[in-house]
Amino acid sequence: MAQVAVNLRRIEHETKWMTFRLIEEKPKTTVWSILNKSSEIEIGRIAWYAPFRQYCFFTTNADAVFNIGCIADITAFIEKLMQDRRAER
């Protein structure tokens, strides 16, 4: 799986094809917009999903297509968010 170095103190993180942009800070969680790097179109969001008790990816663009690299980047980003959340507890 791809290693993604994420500094959550930054409001933006980039991979080869996507930009993860912090759009909301809640008391215990954050919401991130995922943008196509070349077009700046939002393709999804990462946010806390209480029924699953974890961060999840929510697509916001029905036409978005993801290859294995993009899925790995999204997964790595969510894993880092979860790891940092556990460390804060």
Secondary structure, DSSP 8 states (H G I E B T S, - for coil): -------TTSSEEE-SSEEEEEEEE-SS-EEEEEEETTT--EEEEEEEEGGGTEEEEEE--TT----HHHHHHHHHHHHHHHHHHHHH-
